[in-house]
Amino acid sequence: MARKSAEPLDTELAELPQALRWREWMARVEAVLFASSEPVGRDVLTRVVGRDCVLDLLIADIAAELAGRPYEIARSAGGWQFRTRPQHAGAIRAARQEGDASRDLTANEALVLTIIAYMQPVTRGAISRLTGREVSRDLIARLHRQALIARGPRSPEPGAPYTYVTTPGFLLQFGLETLRDLPDLEALEDAGLLKPAADIALDLPIAGEQAD
């Protein structure tokens, strides 16, 4: 006996009053976000709402209803996802007996990751020149194992070495929506992550991002 195919989802909900239609769209978007462990993009969420739905307003209404809850809807890595509010991070780490992942990076790893984030795609040799000391393959490998960086295109310089770029996991770990959310150089210097002598040319366009 042939299995009956599922009925297509009614996204327009034309038979419902406007207020109930909006509430149903909110519930659908919230359910999709709740079921996903990764950020959900606009193209996915528009599959469950009607053509007249203004998705940004819908998500704003969901976010307003979550005020006071220990979790929120946040933009991350080009989409939306549920995440716990920062003030509860300590309780979650204690319950899981975990350390602070961002503090697991050594000073050298944090410096190299910062340079890759701002200068990508960038070669290991270029990173070494910027830091004034050799950057080992082991250090690059450790960042790669943490899914913070990946190989980029080969450089046109002699030997065609690989370049390195950040990953969506980098955005997720540091709560960034896109690379445009990276702090400026002065903020990094104030935080002690970079020395002014590094003098990185951060006014260059960020790889993968369109200039305004």
SULQUI-V289304 format. One record per backbone hydrogen bond with DSSP energy under -1.0 kcal/mol. NH is the residue of the N-H (numbers start at 1). CO is the residue of the C=O. If there is no record, write none. Layout:
nh = <NH	NH>
co = <CO	CO>
This chain:
nh = <11	16	21	22	23	24	25	26	27	28	29	30	31	32	33	34	35	40	45	46	47	48	53	55	58	59	60	61	62	63	64	65	66	67	69	72	74	76	77	79	80	81	83	85	88	89	92	93	94	95	96	98	103	104	110	111	112	113	114	115	116	117	118	119	120	122	127	128	129	130	131	132	140	141	142	143	144	145	146	147	148	150	152	155	160	163	164	165	167	171	172	173	174	175	176	181	182	188	189	190	191	192	193	198	199	202	204	207	209>
co = <9	13	17	18	19	20	21	22	23	24	25	26	27	28	29	30	31	80	41	42	44	45	50	53	54	55	56	57	58	59	60	61	62	64	66	83	81	79	176	76	40	74	72	70	85	86	88	89	90	91	92	93	100	101	106	107	108	109	110	111	112	113	114	115	116	164	123	124	125	126	127	128	136	137	138	139	140	141	142	144	143	165	163	161	157	153	122	150	148	167	168	169	170	172	171	178	179	184	185	186	187	189	188	195	196	200	201	120	206>
